[in-house]
Amino acid sequence: MENLIGMEKAIMALAAALALGLSALATGWAQSRIGAAGAGTLAEKPELTATMIILVAIPETMVILGFVIAAMILLMG
């Protein structure tokens, strides 16, 4: 019985790690694409600086949501 409880906690920890890790990878990928396009845009139109800052910040919500899901998974058990 103790082995099953230990296995359950290990699976929950793995699920939490995947929730946070995959969302962080997706955010990094999205920001790399947005950052590259933003650098070209700002070279041509510097007045779009505020818009580019907002567009780079939007993918960060994926990491925040991944963290919330990971916390919910860990607090369930």
C-alpha positions in Angstrom: 0.0 0.0 0.0 2.9 2.4 0.8 4.3 1.8 -2.7 1.1 2.9 -4.3 1.0 6.1 -2.3 4.7 6.8 -3.2 3.9 6.1 -6.9 0.9 8.4 -6.8 3.0 11.2 -5.4 5.7 10.6 -8.0 3.2 10.7 -10.9 1.7 13.9 -9.5 5.2 15.5 -9.3 5.9 14.4 -12.9 2.6 15.9 -14.0 3.3 19.2 -12.3 6.8 19.3 -13.8 5.4 18.7 -17.3 2.7 21.4 -16.8 5.3 24.0 -15.9 8.1 22.8 -18.2 6.1 22.5 -21.3 4.5 25.9 -20.8 7.9 27.4 -20.2 9.3 25.9 -23.4 6.3 27.1 -25.4 6.7 30.6 -24.0 10.4 30.6 -24.9 9.6 29.5 -28.4 6.9 32.1 -28.8 9.0 34.9 -27.4 11.9 34.0 -29.7 9.6 34.4 -32.8 8.0 37.6 -31.5 11.4 39.0 -30.5 13.0 38.4 -33.8 10.0 40.0 -35.6 10.0 42.9 -33.1 13.6 43.7 -33.7 13.0 44.1 -37.4 9.9 46.1 -36.8 11.6 48.5 -34.4 14.4 49.0 -36.8 12.0 50.4 -39.3 9.4 52.0 -37.0 10.7 52.9 -33.6 7.3 54.4 -32.6 6.0 50.8 -32.2 8.1 50.2 -29.1 5.2 50.1 -26.6 3.3 47.7 -28.9 6.3 45.3 -29.2 6.8 45.3 -25.4 3.2 44.3 -24.9 3.5 41.6 -27.6 6.6 40.1 -26.0 4.9 40.1 -22.5 1.7 38.3 -23.6 3.2 34.8 -23.9 4.4 35.1 -20.2 0.8 34.3 -19.3 1.4 30.7 -20.5 4.1 30.2 -17.8 1.9 31.8 -15.2 -1.0 29.5 -16.0 1.4 26.5 -16.1 2.6 27.4 -12.6 -1.0 27.7 -11.4 -1.8 24.3 -12.8 1.4 22.8 -11.3 0.5 24.2 -7.9 -3.1 22.9 -8.2 -1.7 19.4 -9.0 0.7 19.4 -6.1 -1.9 20.7 -3.6 -4.4 18.1 -4.6 -2.3 15.3 -3.0 
